[in-house]
Amino acid sequence: MIVIPLVLAISTVVYALTVASFAWEDLAFGFGLSAAVLFAFRHALLPQRLPSNLQVIKAVAVFPLFLIVSLKDIVTGTWLVASIVLGIRKLEHPGIVRVPLGRRSKPSAGLAGLVLTLSPGTFLVAMDWEEREMLIHAIDASDPDKLREGYEQFYERYERHVIP
């Protein structure tokens, strides 16, 4: 499987960036440390059924687009919050919105919660697995259906290709 070498490579690079050294000794130590951590925590870090090589390659190829769209959402949220703080726009309809999880798996729902919380103006309040929905606080909840539709479109277009 390509997943394990990919995780080891990414972990090794993160270690090298952390110690600010790409010397062969640091890379070797980082690789060994990454392998030990991956082995010790494999049940928590890796899915029970590893994805196929094709799925992994597709996810890696689509990730830059996912990242760009997520960054665009962060910039948009930052502008919304800044305009409210600066008095350009009034805070009129903050609130909690129930967003159905739909076909999201637990890892995908976690990624969705992380991405929407990174964007200023929204954050994940709770995941309700029995009802299969996320409770999201939005600084502008004036149109809950539009928010739900936006999160569903984000999942279908970008997120499900990275983590189904």
C-alpha positions in Angstrom: 0.0 0.0 0.0 1.2 3.5 -0.8 -0.5 5.0 2.3 2.2 3.8 4.8 5.2 5.2 2.8 3.3 8.4 2.2 2.6 8.8 5.9 6.2 8.0 6.8 7.5 10.6 4.2 5.2 13.3 5.4 6.0 12.6 9.0 9.7 12.7 8.3 9.5 16.0 6.5 7.4 17.5 9.3 10.1 16.3 11.8 12.9 17.8 9.6 10.9 21.1 9.4 10.4 21.0 13.2 14.2 20.7 13.9 15.0 23.0 11.0 17.5 20.6 9.5 17.5 18.3 6.5 20.9 16.7 7.3 20.9 13.0 6.6 21.2 12.2 10.3 18.1 14.2 11.2 16.2 12.7 8.3 17.2 9.2 9.4 16.3 9.9 13.0 13.0 11.5 11.9 12.2 8.5 9.7 12.9 6.1 12.5 10.8 8.1 15.0 8.0 8.3 12.4 8.1 4.6 11.8 8.1 3.9 15.6 5.1 6.2 16.2 3.2 4.8 13.2 3.8 1.3 14.4 2.9 2.0 18.0 -0.3 4.0 17.1 -1.2 2.3 13.8 -4.8 1.5 15.0 -5.5 5.1 15.8 -3.6 6.7 12.9 -4.6 4.4 10.0 -8.0 3.4 8.9 -8.9 -0.3 9.5 -9.1 -0.9 5.8 -6.4 1.0 3.9 -7.5 2.8 0.7 -6.3 1.6 -2.6 -3.3 3.2 -4.3 -5.6 4.8 -6.8 -7.7 6.5 -4.1 -4.5 7.8 -2.4 -3.1 9.2 -5.6 -6.4 10.8 -6.4 -6.6 12.3 -2.9 -3.1 13.7 -3.2 -3.8 15.2 -6.6 -7.1 16.8 -5.5 -5.7 18.1 -2.2 -4.2 21.4 -3.6 -7.7 22.4 -5.0 -9.2 21.5 -1.6 -6.6 23.6 0.1 -7.2 26.6 -2.2 -11.0 26.5 -1.7 -10.5 26.2 2.1 -8.1 29.2 2.1 -10.7 31.1 0.1 -13.3 30.3 2.7 -10.9 31.5 5.4 -10.3 34.8 3.7 -14.0 35.3 3.1 -14.8 34.5 6.8 -12.0 36.9 7.9 -13.4 39.7 5.8 -16.9 39.1 7.2 -15.7 39.2 10.8 -13.5 42.2 10.2 -16.3 44.1 8.5 -18.6 43.4 11.5 -15.8 44.4 14.0 -15.0 47.6 12.1 -18.7 48.6 11.9 -19.0 48.3 8.1 -21.6 45.6 8.5 -24.0 45.0 11.4 -24.2 41.8 13.4 -27.8 40.8 12.7 -28.4 37.0 12.6 -25.8 34.9 14.5 -27.0 31.5 15.5 -26.7 27.7 15.5 -27.4 25.9 12.3 -28.0 22.1 12.0 -26.1 20.7 9.1 -26.8 17.1 8.0 -23.7 14.9 7.8 -25.1 13.1 4.7 -22.7 10.5 3.4 -19.7 11.8 5.4 -17.6 9.2 7.2 -16.3 10.0 10.7 -12.9 11.1 9.4 -14.6 13.2 6.7 -16.9 14.8 9.3 -13.8 15.6 11.4 -12.1 17.3 8.5 -15.3 19.3 7.7 -15.4 20.4 11.4 -11.8 21.4 11.3 -12.1 23.4 8.0 -15.2 25.2 9.0 -13.7 26.1 12.4 -10.6 27.5 10.8 -12.7 30.0 9.0 -13.5 33.0 11.2 -17.2 33.4 11.7 -18.1 29.8 12.0 -17.2 27.0 14.4 -18.3 23.5 15.2 -20.3 23.3 18.3 -21.1 19.6 18.4 -21.4 16.4 16.3 -24.6 14.5 16.8 -23.9 11.0 15.5 -27.4 9.6 16.4 -29.0 12.4 14.4 -26.1 12.5 11.9 -25.7 16.2 11.9 -23.3 18.9 12.9 -24.3 21.9 15.0 -22.5 24.9 13.7 -22.4 28.4 15.1 -22.4 31.0 12.3 -21.9 34.7 12.7 -24.3 35.1 9.8 -27.1 32.5 10.1 -29.7 34.6 8.3 -30.1 31.9 5.6 -29.6 28.4 7.2 -30.6 26.6 4.0 -27.9 28.5 2.0 -25.3 27.5 4.7 -26.4 23.8 4.5 -26.3 23.8 0.7 -22.8 25.4 0.8 -21.4 22.7 3.1 -23.0 20.0 1.0 -21.6 21.4 -2.2 -18.1 21.7 -0.6 -18.3 18.1 0.4 -19.4 16.8 -3.0 -17.0 18.9 -5.0 -13.8 18.8 -2.9 -13.9 17.1 0.4 -15.1 13.7 -0.6 -12.3 13.3 -3.1 -9.8 13.9 -0.3 -11.5 11.8 2.5 -14.7 10.0 1.6 
